[in-house]
Amino acid sequence: MERTVSRRALLCAVPPASLAMLAGCSSILSETNPDVVVFNQTGESVEVTIEVTDRSTGETVLSDTATIEPSQASEYPDALPDSGDFSATVQTAGELSGQHAWAVTSEDQSLQVRVQNDTVEFDTVTP
């Protein structure tokens, strides 16, 4: 005979000390968007160079070259300040390139770059 246990019965069976140990862990499990993400939406590995510049100072805040496998991404968490005006330049080894200017208005904002077979596209995402 199969026994079904309700959620309430399960929570009552868990010792209170166990619940106390888990308190606050939900923030660890929640995901936040990295400041910058470069997606490879092609069918082969792509070498991508990204440079992000603060438009008010001319300072380079992110500069990296990465080889990204098909359907994978390169993530750059905490690459940008919480606010400011920025410009991104992305170029592949195959000479495909794109530029994008945007204003960061929130620490939760993310620049998402999609490298495709014939174009580089940009989106600014704010949850």
C-alpha positions as CSV (number, residue, x, y, z in Angstrom):
1,M,0.0,0.0,0.0
2,E,1.4,3.4,-1.1
3,R,1.3,6.1,1.6
4,T,0.9,9.8,0.6
5,V,2.4,12.3,2.9
6,S,1.1,15.8,2.9
7,R,3.5,18.8,2.9
8,R,2.1,19.8,6.3
9,A,2.9,16.4,7.8
10,L,6.4,16.5,6.3
11,L,7.1,19.9,7.7
12,C,5.8,18.8,11.1
13,A,8.1,15.8,11.0
14,V,11.3,17.9,10.3
15,P,13.0,19.0,13.5
16,P,12.8,22.7,14.1
17,A,16.6,22.9,14.3
18,S,16.8,21.7,10.7
19,L,14.5,24.4,9.6
20,A,16.6,27.0,11.4
21,M,19.7,25.9,9.6
22,L,17.9,26.5,6.2
23,A,16.8,30.0,7.1
24,G,18.2,32.5,4.8
25,C,19.3,30.0,2.2
26,S,16.8,31.1,-0.3
27,S,19.0,34.0,-1.3
28,I,21.8,31.6,-2.1
29,L,19.6,29.6,-4.4
30,S,18.1,32.7,-6.2
31,E,19.8,33.6,-9.5
32,T,20.7,37.1,-10.5
33,N,21.7,38.1,-14.0
34,P,25.4,38.7,-14.6
35,D,26.2,42.3,-15.7
36,V,27.3,41.1,-19.2
37,V,26.5,37.8,-21.0
38,V,27.8,36.9,-24.4
39,F,25.9,34.0,-26.1
40,N,27.1,31.9,-29.0
41,Q,24.1,31.1,-31.1
42,T,26.1,29.7,-34.0
43,G,26.9,26.1,-34.8
44,E,30.6,26.3,-34.1
45,S,33.1,27.6,-31.5
46,V,33.5,31.4,-31.7
47,E,36.4,33.5,-30.4
48,V,34.8,36.7,-29.1
49,T,36.5,39.9,-27.9
50,I,34.4,42.3,-25.8
51,E,35.3,45.7,-24.6
52,V,33.0,47.8,-22.4
53,T,33.9,51.5,-21.9
54,D,32.5,54.1,-19.5
55,R,31.4,56.8,-21.9
56,S,31.8,59.6,-19.3
57,T,35.4,58.8,-18.5
58,G,36.6,56.8,-21.4
59,E,37.8,54.1,-19.0
60,T,37.7,50.5,-20.1
61,V,35.7,48.6,-17.4
62,L,35.7,45.2,-19.2
63,S,38.1,43.8,-21.8
64,D,38.2,40.1,-22.5
65,T,38.6,37.5,-25.3
66,A,36.9,34.1,-24.8
67,T,36.3,31.1,-27.0
68,I,32.6,30.2,-26.6
69,E,31.3,26.8,-27.6
70,P,28.0,26.5,-29.6
71,S,24.9,27.2,-27.6
72,Q,27.1,28.3,-24.6
73,A,27.8,31.7,-23.0
74,S,30.5,33.6,-21.4
75,E,29.3,35.5,-18.3
76,Y,30.8,38.5,-16.6
77,P,29.2,39.1,-13.1
78,D,30.0,42.3,-11.3
79,A,31.7,43.8,-14.4
80,L,29.9,47.1,-14.2
81,P,29.1,49.8,-11.6
82,D,25.5,50.1,-10.5
83,S,24.9,53.1,-12.8
84,G,26.5,55.0,-15.7
85,D,26.6,55.3,-19.5
86,F,28.5,52.6,-21.3
87,S,29.5,51.4,-24.7
88,A,30.2,47.8,-25.7
89,T,32.1,46.6,-28.7
90,V,32.0,42.9,-29.6
91,Q,34.1,41.4,-32.4
92,T,34.6,37.8,-33.4
93,A,37.8,36.3,-34.9
94,G,35.8,36.0,-38.2
95,E,35.5,39.8,-38.3
96,L,31.8,40.0,-37.3
97,S,31.3,42.9,-35.0
98,G,28.7,45.1,-33.3
99,Q,28.5,48.1,-31.0
100,H,25.9,49.1,-28.4
101,A,25.5,52.1,-26.1
102,W,23.2,52.0,-23.0
103,A,22.7,53.4,-19.6
104,V,22.9,51.2,-16.5
105,T,20.2,52.3,-14.1
106,S,20.0,49.4,-11.7
107,E,22.4,46.8,-10.3
108,D,20.0,44.1,-11.6
109,Q,20.4,45.2,-15.2
110,S,22.2,43.0,-17.6
111,L,23.6,43.5,-21.1
112,Q,23.0,40.3,-23.2
113,V,24.9,39.9,-26.4
114,R,24.0,37.3,-29.0
115,V,26.6,36.3,-31.6
116,Q,24.7,34.7,-34.5
117,N,26.0,33.5,-37.9
118,D,25.7,36.9,-39.6
119,T,25.1,39.5,-36.9
120,V,25.8,40.5,-33.3
121,E,22.6,41.6,-31.4
122,F,22.3,43.4,-28.1
123,D,19.6,43.5,-25.4
124,T,19.5,45.3,-22.1
125,V,17.5,43.3,-19.6
126,T,16.1,44.6,-16.3
127,P,14.2,42.1,-14.2
